[in-house]
Amino acid sequence: MSQRLASKMQDAHWLILIDFMEKHPSLATGKFTSASGKDQYKKLWLELAGVLNGAGYGQSTLEKWQKIITKLWLINLLNFELVFYLV
């Protein structure tokens, strides 16, 4: 499952994603302090999807990018917790 999802993201996508999340940590955590947090969250996701689509490896909708990134994040989190538990 994670192999198939990971294959949808090129190395350039990963670099873009990491750079974007470093610049916008509130998107990575989902925590916004302003009253317009929901709007800001949507705006940042739209911006990220645009940048990822601009990398030149095909186009995906905002919803597809959210699904791919969220699933990969969860898979990595579960793998980390499993390794931590086994150690």
Biopython code that builds the backbone (N, CA, C, O; Angstrom):
import numpy as np
from Bio.PDB.StructureBuilder import StructureBuilder

atoms = [
    (1, "MET", "N", (0.826, -1.201, 0.000)),
    (1, "MET", "CA", (0.000, 0.000, 0.000)),
    (1, "MET", "C", (0.864, 1.256, 0.000)),
    (1, "MET", "O", (0.652, 2.144, -0.826)),
    (2, "SER", "N", (1.834, 1.349, 0.910)),
    (2, "SER", "CA", (2.658, 2.546, 0.979)),
    (2, "SER", "C", (3.555, 2.665, -0.245)),
    (2, "SER", "O", (3.870, 3.778, -0.667)),
    (3, "GLN", "N", (3.975, 1.534, -0.829)),
    (3, "GLN", "CA", (4.791, 1.564, -2.038)),
    (3, "GLN", "C", (4.015, 2.226, -3.174)),
    (3, "GLN", "O", (4.555, 3.061, -3.900)),
    (4, "ARG", "N", (2.742, 1.847, -3.322)),
    (4, "ARG", "CA", (1.917, 2.392, -4.392)),
    (4, "ARG", "C", (1.704, 3.892, -4.199)),
    (4, "ARG", "O", (1.798, 4.662, -5.155)),
    (5, "LEU", "N", (1.418, 4.302, -2.973)),
    (5, "LEU", "CA", (1.219, 5.729, -2.704)),
    (5, "LEU", "C", (2.512, 6.501, -2.906)),
    (5, "LEU", "O", (2.516, 7.580, -3.498)),
    (6, "ALA", "N", (3.603, 5.947, -2.413)),
    (6, "ALA", "CA", (4.887, 6.633, -2.528)),
    (6, "ALA", "C", (5.289, 6.800, -3.986)),
    (6, "ALA", "O", (5.941, 7.783, -4.338)),
    (7, "SER", "N", (4.908, 5.853, -4.838)),
    (7, "SER", "CA", (5.272, 5.959, -6.247)),
    (7, "SER", "C", (4.544, 7.107, -6.938)),
    (7, "SER", "O", (4.978, 7.554, -7.999)),
    (8, "LYS", "N", (3.450, 7.593, -6.363)),
    (8, "LYS", "CA", (2.730, 8.719, -6.950)),
    (8, "LYS", "C", (3.449, 10.036, -6.682)),
    (8, "LYS", "O", (3.166, 11.043, -7.331)),
    (9, "MET", "N", (4.363, 10.032, -5.741)),
    (9, "MET", "CA", (5.111, 11.241, -5.419)),
    (9, "MET", "C", (6.558, 11.074, -5.864)),
    (9, "MET", "O", (7.254, 10.161, -5.420)),
    (10, "GLN", "N", (6.997, 11.957, -6.736)),
    (10, "GLN", "CA", (8.375, 11.963, -7.200)),
    (10, "GLN", "C", (9.256, 12.606, -6.129)),
    (10, "GLN", "O", (8.757, 13.230, -5.192)),
    (11, "ASP", "N", (10.568, 12.446, -6.278)),
    (11, "ASP", "CA", (11.498, 13.072, -5.333)),
    (11, "ASP", "C", (11.276, 14.579, -5.253)),
    (11, "ASP", "O", (11.357, 15.171, -4.176)),
    (12, "ALA", "N", (10.998, 15.189, -6.391)),
    (12, "ALA", "CA", (10.757, 16.637, -6.408)),
    (12, "ALA", "C", (9.547, 16.998, -5.553)),
    (12, "ALA", "O", (9.538, 18.031, -4.883)),
    (13, "HIS", "N", (8.525, 16.140, -5.579)),
    (13, "HIS", "CA", (7.339, 16.388, -4.752)),
    (13, "HIS", "C", (7.698, 16.363, -3.274)),
    (13, "HIS", "O", (7.240, 17.208, -2.504)),
    (14, "TRP", "N", (8.516, 15.393, -2.880)),
    (14, "TRP", "CA", (8.915, 15.297, -1.470)),
    (14, "TRP", "C", (9.668, 16.551, -1.036)),
    (14, "TRP", "O", (9.415, 17.087, 0.043)),
    (15, "LEU", "N", (10.589, 17.018, -1.873)),
    (15, "LEU", "CA", (11.353, 18.225, -1.533)),
    (15, "LEU", "C", (10.436, 19.438, -1.415)),
    (15, "LEU", "O", (10.588, 20.255, -0.506)),
    (16, "ILE", "N", (9.493, 19.547, -2.330)),
    (16, "ILE", "CA", (8.521, 20.649, -2.286)),
    (16, "ILE", "C", (7.690, 20.562, -1.015)),
    (16, "ILE", "O", (7.486, 21.562, -0.325)),
    (17, "LEU", "N", (7.213, 19.365, -0.711)),
    (17, "LEU", "CA", (6.375, 19.166, 0.473)),
    (17, "LEU", "C", (7.123, 19.526, 1.753)),
    (17, "LEU", "O", (6.589, 20.237, 2.604)),
    (18, "ILE", "N", (8.343, 19.044, 1.891)),
    (18, "ILE", "CA", (9.137, 19.324, 3.094)),
    (18, "ILE", "C", (9.399, 20.818, 3.219)),
    (18, "ILE", "O", (9.235, 21.391, 4.296)),
    (19, "ASP", "N", (9.805, 21.447, 2.127)),
    (19, "ASP", "CA", (10.073, 22.885, 2.142)),
    (19, "ASP", "C", (8.820, 23.674, 2.510)),
    (19, "ASP", "O", (8.882, 24.612, 3.304)),
    (20, "PHE", "N", (7.691, 23.293, 1.934)),
    (20, "PHE", "CA", (6.433, 23.996, 2.198)),
    (20, "PHE", "C", (6.016, 23.846, 3.657)),
    (20, "PHE", "O", (5.592, 24.816, 4.286)),
    (21, "MET", "N", (6.134, 22.645, 4.189)),
    (21, "MET", "CA", (5.735, 22.409, 5.579)),
    (21, "MET", "C", (6.661, 23.131, 6.558)),
    (21, "MET", "O", (6.225, 23.577, 7.619)),
    (22, "GLU", "N", (7.949, 23.245, 6.194)),
    (22, "GLU", "CA", (8.869, 24.006, 7.047)),
    (22, "GLU", "C", (8.496, 25.485, 7.063)),
    (22, "GLU", "O", (8.598, 26.146, 8.096)),
    (23, "LYS", "N", (8.065, 25.994, 5.922)),
    (23, "LYS", "CA", (7.671, 27.404, 5.838)),
    (23, "LYS", "C", (6.301, 27.658, 6.463)),
    (23, "LYS", "O", (6.016, 28.768, 6.914)),
    (24, "HIS", "N", (5.455, 26.632, 6.490)),
    (24, "HIS", "CA", (4.085, 26.761, 7.000)),
    (24, "HIS", "C", (3.801, 25.648, 8.016)),
    (24, "HIS", "O", (3.010, 24.747, 7.738)),
    (25, "PRO", "N", (4.437, 25.703, 9.181)),
    (25, "PRO", "CA", (4.259, 24.625, 10.166)),
    (25, "PRO", "C", (2.817, 24.472, 10.647)),
    (25, "PRO", "O", (2.430, 23.395, 11.101)),
    (26, "SER", "N", (2.027, 25.523, 10.555)),
    (26, "SER", "CA", (0.626, 25.404, 10.978)),
    (26, "SER", "C", (-0.137, 24.436, 10.079)),
    (26, "SER", "O", (-1.081, 23.790, 10.533)),
    (27, "LEU", "N", (0.254, 24.325, 8.821)),
    (27, "LEU", "CA", (-0.387, 23.357, 7.929)),
    (27, "LEU", "C", (0.006, 21.939, 8.328)),
    (27, "LEU", "O", (-0.818, 21.026, 8.287)),
    (28, "ALA", "N", (1.251, 21.761, 8.710)),
    (28, "ALA", "CA", (1.722, 20.437, 9.119)),
    (28, "ALA", "C", (1.029, 19.974, 10.396)),
    (28, "ALA", "O", (0.725, 18.790, 10.547)),
    (29, "THR", "N", (0.781, 20.904, 11.313)),
    (29, "THR", "CA", (0.158, 20.535, 12.587)),
    (29, "THR", "C", (-1.358, 20.649, 12.547)),
    (29, "THR", "O", (-2.052, 20.028, 13.352)),
    (30, "GLY", "N", (-1.873, 21.442, 11.609)),
    (30, "GLY", "CA", (-3.313, 21.665, 11.536)),
    (30, "GLY", "C", (-3.804, 22.643, 12.583)),
    (30, "GLY", "O", (-5.007, 22.746, 12.823)),
    (31, "LYS", "N", (-2.881, 23.367, 13.213)),
    (31, "LYS", "CA", (-3.247, 24.315, 14.269)),
    (31, "LYS", "C", (-3.039, 25.743, 13.780)),
    (31, "LYS", "O", (-1.925, 26.151, 13.452)),
    (32, "PHE", "N", (-4.127, 26.482, 13.740)),
    (32, "PHE", "CA", (-4.098, 27.879, 13.330)),
    (32, "PHE", "C", (-4.608, 28.725, 14.488)),
    (32, "PHE", "O", (-5.555, 28.347, 15.177)),
    (33, "THR", "N", (-3.972, 29.873, 14.693)),
    (33, "THR", "CA", (-4.314, 30.698, 15.847)),
    (33, "THR", "C", (-5.360, 31.766, 15.535)),
    (33, "THR", "O", (-6.016, 32.269, 16.447)),
    (34, "SER", "N", (-5.523, 32.112, 14.277)),
    (34, "SER", "CA", (-6.460, 33.187, 13.948)),
    (34, "SER", "C", (-7.883, 32.660, 13.797)),
    (34, "SER", "O", (-8.118, 31.458, 13.672)),
    (35, "ALA", "N", (-8.819, 33.598, 13.815)),
    (35, "ALA", "CA", (-10.230, 33.241, 13.659)),
    (35, "ALA", "C", (-10.517, 32.710, 12.260)),
    (35, "ALA", "O", (-11.472, 31.959, 12.057)),
    (36, "SER", "N", (-9.693, 33.102, 11.303)),
    (36, "SER", "CA", (-9.881, 32.644, 9.925)),
    (36, "SER", "C", (-9.019, 31.415, 9.630)),
    (36, "SER", "O", (-8.588, 31.211, 8.495)),
    (37, "GLY", "N", (-8.772, 30.611, 10.643)),
    (37, "GLY", "CA", (-7.907, 29.445, 10.507)),
    (37, "GLY", "C", (-8.367, 28.463, 9.452)),
    (37, "GLY", "O", (-7.550, 27.908, 8.717)),
    (38, "LYS", "N", (-9.666, 28.244, 9.373)),
    (38, "LYS", "CA", (-10.206, 27.297, 8.387)),
    (38, "LYS", "C", (-9.928, 27.786, 6.964)),
    (38, "LYS", "O", (-9.558, 27.003, 6.090)),
    (39, "ASP", "N", (-10.111, 29.087, 6.744)),
    (39, "ASP", "CA", (-9.839, 29.662, 5.426)),
    (39, "ASP", "C", (-8.348, 29.605, 5.105)),
    (39, "ASP", "O", (-7.956, 29.309, 3.976)),
    (40, "GLN", "N", (-7.529, 29.890, 6.103)),
    (40, "GLN", "CA", (-6.081, 29.854, 5.919)),
    (40, "GLN", "C", (-5.618, 28.427, 5.608)),
    (40, "GLN", "O", (-4.752, 28.225, 4.756)),
    (41, "TYR", "N", (-6.191, 27.446, 6.293)),
    (41, "TYR", "CA", (-5.875, 26.036, 6.065)),
    (41, "TYR", "C", (-6.175, 25.649, 4.616)),
    (41, "TYR", "O", (-5.343, 25.027, 3.955)),
    (42, "LYS", "N", (-7.347, 26.010, 4.128)),
    (42, "LYS", "CA", (-7.751, 25.703, 2.744)),
    (42, "LYS", "C", (-6.841, 26.421, 1.751)),
    (42, "LYS", "O", (-6.428, 25.839, 0.748)),
    (43, "LYS", "N", (-6.531, 27.690, 2.031)),
    (43, "LYS", "CA", (-5.681, 28.478, 1.144)),
    (43, "LYS", "C", (-4.290, 27.858, 1.026)),
    (43, "LYS", "O", (-3.740, 27.766, -0.071)),
    (44, "LEU", "N", (-3.725, 27.434, 2.151)),
    (44, "LEU", "CA", (-2.399, 26.822, 2.119)),
    (44, "LEU", "C", (-2.408, 25.492, 1.374)),
    (44, "LEU", "O", (-1.474, 25.199, 0.628)),
    (45, "TRP", "N", (-3.448, 24.684, 1.565)),
    (45, "TRP", "CA", (-3.553, 23.419, 0.832)),
    (45, "TRP", "C", (-3.659, 23.682, -0.670)),
    (45, "TRP", "O", (-3.034, 22.981, -1.465)),
    (46, "LEU", "N", (-4.444, 24.686, -1.063)),
    (46, "LEU", "CA", (-4.563, 25.034, -2.481)),
    (46, "LEU", "C", (-3.216, 25.483, -3.044)),
    (46, "LEU", "O", (-2.844, 25.117, -4.158)),
    (47, "GLU", "N", (-2.495, 26.278, -2.259)),
    (47, "GLU", "CA", (-1.176, 26.740, -2.682)),
    (47, "GLU", "C", (-0.218, 25.559, -2.826)),
    (47, "GLU", "O", (0.513, 25.467, -3.812)),
    (48, "LEU", "N", (-0.220, 24.659, -1.848)),
    (48, "LEU", "CA", (0.660, 23.485, -1.905)),
    (48, "LEU", "C", (0.324, 22.615, -3.111)),
    (48, "LEU", "O", (1.227, 22.167, -3.818)),
    (49, "ALA", "N", (-0.956, 22.370, -3.354)),
    (49, "ALA", "CA", (-1.365, 21.560, -4.510)),
    (49, "ALA", "C", (-0.899, 22.209, -5.811)),
    (49, "ALA", "O", (-0.458, 21.518, -6.729)),
    (50, "GLY", "N", (-0.997, 23.526, -5.889)),
    (50, "GLY", "CA", (-0.537, 24.233, -7.081)),
    (50, "GLY", "C", (0.955, 24.086, -7.295)),
    (50, "GLY", "O", (1.408, 23.877, -8.420)),
    (51, "VAL", "N", (1.718, 24.193, -6.226)),
    (51, "VAL", "CA", (3.171, 24.044, -6.326)),
    (51, "VAL", "C", (3.530, 22.608, -6.717)),
    (51, "VAL", "O", (4.392, 22.393, -7.569)),
    (52, "LEU", "N", (2.872, 21.629, -6.095)),
    (52, "LEU", "CA", (3.138, 20.226, -6.428)),
    (52, "LEU", "C", (2.767, 19.927, -7.878)),
    (52, "LEU", "O", (3.507, 19.233, -8.575)),
    (53, "ASN", "N", (1.637, 20.442, -8.335)),
    (53, "ASN", "CA", (1.232, 20.240, -9.727)),
    (53, "ASN", "C", (2.181, 20.940, -10.693)),
    (53, "ASN", "O", (2.366, 20.487, -11.822)),
    (54, "GLY", "N", (2.777, 22.032, -10.257)),
    (54, "GLY", "CA", (3.712, 22.770, -11.093)),
    (54, "GLY", "C", (5.069, 22.113, -11.232)),
    (54, "GLY", "O", (5.911, 22.588, -11.994)),
    (55, "ALA", "N", (5.296, 21.029, -10.508)),
    (55, "ALA", "CA", (6.586, 20.336, -10.569)),
    (55, "ALA", "C", (6.786, 19.616, -11.899)),
    (55, "ALA", "O", (7.905, 19.218, -12.222)),
    (56, "GLY", "N", (5.715, 19.443, -12.671)),
    (56, "GLY", "CA", (5.856, 18.869, -13.997)),
    (56, "GLY", "C", (5.685, 17.372, -14.099)),
    (56, "GLY", "O", (6.114, 16.780, -15.089)),
    (57, "TYR", "N", (5.081, 16.742, -13.125)),
    (57, "TYR", "CA", (4.892, 15.288, -13.152)),
    (57, "TYR", "C", (3.422, 14.915, -13.228)),
    (57, "TYR", "O", (3.023, 13.877, -12.701)),
    (58, "GLY", "N", (2.623, 15.727, -13.863)),
    (58, "GLY", "CA", (1.194, 15.456, -13.943)),
    (58, "GLY", "C", (0.428, 16.305, -12.947)),
    (58, "GLY", "O", (1.011, 17.020, -12.131)),
    (59, "GLN", "N", (-0.880, 16.210, -13.031)),
    (59, "GLN", "CA", (-1.763, 17.022, -12.201)),
    (59, "GLN", "C", (-2.608, 16.146, -11.291)),
    (59, "GLN", "O", (-3.040, 15.063, -11.688)),
    (60, "SER", "N", (-2.841, 16.607, -10.087)),
    (60, "SER", "CA", (-3.774, 15.962, -9.163)),
    (60, "SER", "C", (-4.648, 17.045, -8.549)),
    (60, "SER", "O", (-4.244, 18.204, -8.457)),
    (61, "THR", "N", (-5.824, 16.664, -8.139)),
    (61, "THR", "CA", (-6.716, 17.620, -7.491)),
    (61, "THR", "C", (-6.237, 17.861, -6.062)),
    (61, "THR", "O", (-5.421, 17.111, -5.527)),
    (62, "LEU", "N", (-6.755, 18.902, -5.473)),
    (62, "LEU", "CA", (-6.452, 19.195, -4.073)),
    (62, "LEU", "C", (-6.796, 18.002, -3.201)),
    (62, "LEU", "O", (-6.017, 17.622, -2.327)),
    (63, "GLU", "N", (-7.954, 17.413, -3.435)),
    (63, "GLU", "CA", (-8.403, 16.280, -2.619)),
    (63, "GLU", "C", (-7.474, 15.079, -2.762)),
    (63, "GLU", "O", (-7.204, 14.385, -1.782)),
    (64, "LYS", "N", (-6.981, 14.828, -3.976)),
    (64, "LYS", "CA", (-6.063, 13.701, -4.178)),
    (64, "LYS", "C", (-4.737, 13.937, -3.457)),
    (64, "LYS", "O", (-4.192, 13.024, -2.837)),
    (65, "TRP", "N", (-4.220, 15.166, -3.541)),
    (65, "TRP", "CA", (-2.978, 15.471, -2.826)),
    (65, "TRP", "C", (-3.171, 15.300, -1.322)),
    (65, "TRP", "O", (-2.316, 14.729, -0.645)),
    (66, "GLN", "N", (-4.285, 15.791, -0.805)),
    (66, "GLN", "CA", (-4.549, 15.648, 0.626)),
    (66, "GLN", "C", (-4.608, 14.177, 1.018)),
    (66, "GLN", "O", (-4.064, 13.784, 2.050)),
    (67, "LYS", "N", (-5.256, 13.378, 0.209)),
    (67, "LYS", "CA", (-5.397, 11.951, 0.501)),
    (67, "LYS", "C", (-4.038, 11.248, 0.476)),
    (67, "LYS", "O", (-3.714, 10.485, 1.386)),
    (68, "ILE", "N", (-3.253, 11.505, -0.556)),
    (68, "ILE", "CA", (-1.939, 10.869, -0.678)),
    (68, "ILE", "C", (-1.043, 11.270, 0.484)),
    (68, "ILE", "O", (-0.442, 10.413, 1.131)),
    (69, "ILE", "N", (-0.951, 12.567, 0.752)),
    (69, "ILE", "CA", (-0.052, 13.057, 1.798)),
    (69, "ILE", "C", (-0.504, 12.584, 3.171)),
    (69, "ILE", "O", (0.326, 12.178, 3.985)),
    (70, "THR", "N", (-1.802, 12.629, 3.444)),
    (70, "THR", "CA", (-2.321, 12.187, 4.740)),
    (70, "THR", "C", (-2.074, 10.701, 4.951)),
    (70, "THR", "O", (-1.656, 10.292, 6.034)),
    (71, "LYS", "N", (-2.328, 9.889, 3.932)),
    (71, "LYS", "CA", (-2.095, 8.448, 4.076)),
    (71, "LYS", "C", (-0.622, 8.135, 4.284)),
    (71, "LYS", "O", (-0.279, 7.299, 5.120)),
    (72, "LEU", "N", (0.256, 8.799, 3.533)),
    (72, "LEU", "CA", (1.688, 8.562, 3.717)),
    (72, "LEU", "C", (2.141, 8.997, 5.102)),
    (72, "LEU", "O", (2.960, 8.321, 5.726)),
    (73, "TRP", "N", (1.619, 10.118, 5.590)),
    (73, "TRP", "CA", (1.971, 10.584, 6.927)),
    (73, "TRP", "C", (1.531, 9.563, 7.972)),
    (73, "TRP", "O", (2.289, 9.247, 8.889)),
    (74, "LEU", "N", (0.305, 9.046, 7.836)),
    (74, "LEU", "CA", (-0.195, 8.052, 8.793)),
    (74, "LEU", "C", (0.606, 6.760, 8.738)),
    (74, "LEU", "O", (0.916, 6.179, 9.777)),
    (75, "ILE", "N", (0.942, 6.308, 7.539)),
    (75, "ILE", "CA", (1.740, 5.090, 7.393)),
    (75, "ILE", "C", (3.094, 5.273, 8.060)),
    (75, "ILE", "O", (3.550, 4.392, 8.788)),
    (76, "ASN", "N", (3.743, 6.411, 7.820)),
    (76, "ASN", "CA", (5.043, 6.668, 8.443)),
    (76, "ASN", "C", (4.927, 6.776, 9.951)),
    (76, "ASN", "O", (5.804, 6.296, 10.670)),
    (77, "LEU", "N", (3.871, 7.392, 10.446)),
    (77, "LEU", "CA", (3.661, 7.513, 11.884)),
    (77, "LEU", "C", (3.474, 6.142, 12.519)),
    (77, "LEU", "O", (4.061, 5.852, 13.562)),
    (78, "LEU", "N", (2.659, 5.299, 11.894)),
    (78, "LEU", "CA", (2.434, 3.954, 12.428)),
    (78, "LEU", "C", (3.707, 3.122, 12.389)),
    (78, "LEU", "O", (3.980, 2.369, 13.324)),
    (79, "ASN", "N", (4.487, 3.246, 11.325)),
    (79, "ASN", "CA", (5.759, 2.525, 11.247)),
    (79, "ASN", "C", (6.709, 2.987, 12.340)),
    (79, "ASN", "O", (7.389, 2.167, 12.956)),
    (80, "PHE", "N", (6.764, 4.290, 12.589)),
    (80, "PHE", "CA", (7.627, 4.824, 13.635)),
    (80, "PHE", "C", (7.198, 4.306, 15.000)),
    (80, "PHE", "O", (8.034, 3.884, 15.798)),
    (81, "GLU", "N", (5.894, 4.338, 15.269)),
    (81, "GLU", "CA", (5.400, 3.871, 16.565)),
    (81, "GLU", "C", (5.661, 2.383, 16.750)),
    (81, "GLU", "O", (5.967, 1.942, 17.858)),
    (82, "LEU", "N", (5.545, 1.606, 15.680)),
    (82, "LEU", "CA", (5.807, 0.175, 15.758)),
    (82, "LEU", "C", (7.274, -0.082, 16.068)),
    (82, "LEU", "O", (7.595, -0.908, 16.922)),
    (83, "VAL", "N", (8.159, 0.619, 15.381)),
    (83, "VAL", "CA", (9.596, 0.467, 15.634)),
    (83, "VAL", "C", (9.919, 0.893, 17.055)),
    (83, "VAL", "O", (10.668, 0.209, 17.752)),
    (84, "PHE", "N", (9.363, 2.014, 17.492)),
    (84, "PHE", "CA", (9.610, 2.503, 18.844)),
    (84, "PHE", "C", (9.122, 1.492, 19.877)),
    (84, "PHE", "O", (9.780, 1.268, 20.893)),
    (85, "TYR", "N", (7.973, 0.887, 19.617)),
    (85, "TYR", "CA", (7.395, -0.099, 20.529)),
    (85, "TYR", "C", (8.262, -1.352, 20.601)),
    (85, "TYR", "O", (8.431, -1.929, 21.675)),
    (86, "LEU", "N", (8.809, -1.772, 19.472)),
    (86, "LEU", "CA", (9.610, -2.993, 19.425)),
    (86, "LEU", "C", (10.987, -2.816, 20.043)),
    (86, "LEU", "O", (11.604, -3.793, 20.466)),
    (87, "VAL", "N", (11.470, -1.597, 20.101)),
    (87, "VAL", "CA", (12.811, -1.347, 20.649)),
    (87, "VAL", "C", (12.790, -1.355, 22.105)),
    (87, "VAL", "O", (13.828, -1.162, 22.739)),
]
sb = StructureBuilder()
sb.init_structure("model")
sb.init_model(0)
sb.init_chain("A")
sb.init_seg("    ")
for serial, (resi, resn, name, xyz) in enumerate(atoms, 1):
    if name == "N":
        sb.init_residue(resn, " ", resi, " ")
    sb.init_atom(name, np.array(xyz, "f"), 0.0, 1.0, " ", f" {name:<3s}", serial, name[0])
structure = sb.get_structure()
